[in-house]
Amino acid sequence: MEKEPRRLVFGAIPIVFLLILPLLFVDFFWGNVIPYDQWIQYFSGSETMNSRFEDQQKSFDHLLARLVGGEDRRKLEATGFACDTAVHSVVCVANQPVRIDTSTMKVYIPSNRTLKQETVVYPHARQEDKNFVKTLTPVRLIYGNITPPGCEYTHDVPAVIFSSKGMGNVFHEFNEIVIPLFITTRQFESRVFFILEDFKPSFMNKYGKAVSHLSNYEVMNPAANRSVHCFPGFVVGLKYHNNLALNFSDIPGGYSMRDFRHFLREAYNLKFMHVSEIKKPRLILLSRRNTRRFLNEDEMVAMMKELGFQVIVVSRSKIISDLNKFANMINSCSVLVGAHGAGLTNEMFLPAGAVMVQVELLGLGWAADTYYGDPARAMDVHYLKYKIEPEESSLLKLYGRNHSVITDPGYLFDKGGYRAARAVYLDMQNVRINLSRFRKTMVEALSLVSDLDV
């Protein structure tokens, strides 16, 4: 009696094969290759599929747990929901089925363990500027004994909710969105669904290649979607380590700036891994048109060419905003030169062994090292600093040699804070480079990237 069902199963195989054959025929002639796991699905039972689903969920549980630590991780394991609050960022995680209503940006996390609770999260990597953070669209996490709305769409990978509001500066876009997004989601190997709060088409046009290299799915604009989605878990907010930094030992752990630079090479299809692959020393000079201008830029370019550099002068134009093109332009250069400013963030596209020369303006020493100098070293990029003298700054003429703005830049920071100092040192300062002094810096840069005798 037990053999009868077995005979029926084997008897059905030719029929099943005949039903599948047209699909195989179409795929063969249309040039599609059916992955092995899909072949298995044709012939496996529900028990196998359930087992695979359970294995995938366990994998997601492990990856989601890596985003929280200590007591928060124990809470996640016990309740399925926890928030990790670090110095800069707040990241909330659920490793159980959730429902996200994109019309209200409410996330429902059902649980029989507790009464209804609500947590408000502003999905930005840096939380220090409270006034800015509160301009973001909040995400409301509703957890406990609740009745969530019905699913309209069901997904088999976790959701990640983050914001792109308030950017427009390449430093902040990389520092507070792109790098944190990599830190948070690279471990999922593209098995994650992005929901971009405060969706900006300009952000996606600029960083679409990087974002799409982290997810197999189209990024959702919740304001244009307005429906209820079910996910096997979620992350709200992004992990932040430091200025243009990835710390290998910080949670989720395991990623360094070298890993991120490799990711950029893949995403933007960058050609050069090491500066030795570039035959002739090529230099990009970042030319500013408003503040922090080089007042004798033509003379600087002439001196660089005299040393043997092929010089490309790039100002703030369409080429800079087109990151797909500009990343490859930077990657094809041996040396990047610029006054302190967001454009130096593009040092991350330089090949290893290249040189970044930062012109450190008056009053900006700490910022120059913190934002661009220290990160350059982690990128395997040589960092040279040309610190200007007061006579090279346009501020000398405005304030006089003995004014505290010239003699004690820290005084202005202490007296008026960052905004007061920014108004002077960033917004009012230009520079006329001492070519004799600067030439020594450029000779050193040349010696680092070539074997030419100068």
Beta strands, then each sheet from edge to edge (+ up, - down):
strand 1: 81-85
strand 2: 90-94
strand 3: 98-101
strand 4: 106-110
strand 5: 117-121
strand 6: 139-144
strand 7: 153-154
strand 8: 159-163
strand 9: 193-197
strand 10: 228-231
strand 11: 234-236
strand 12: 282-287
strand 13: 310-315
strand 14: 335-339
strand 15: 355-360
strand 16: 382-387
sheet 1: 1+ 2- 11+ 8+ 9+
sheet 2: 5+ 6- 4- 3+ 10- 7-
sheet 3: 13+ 12+ 14+ 15+ 16+
end
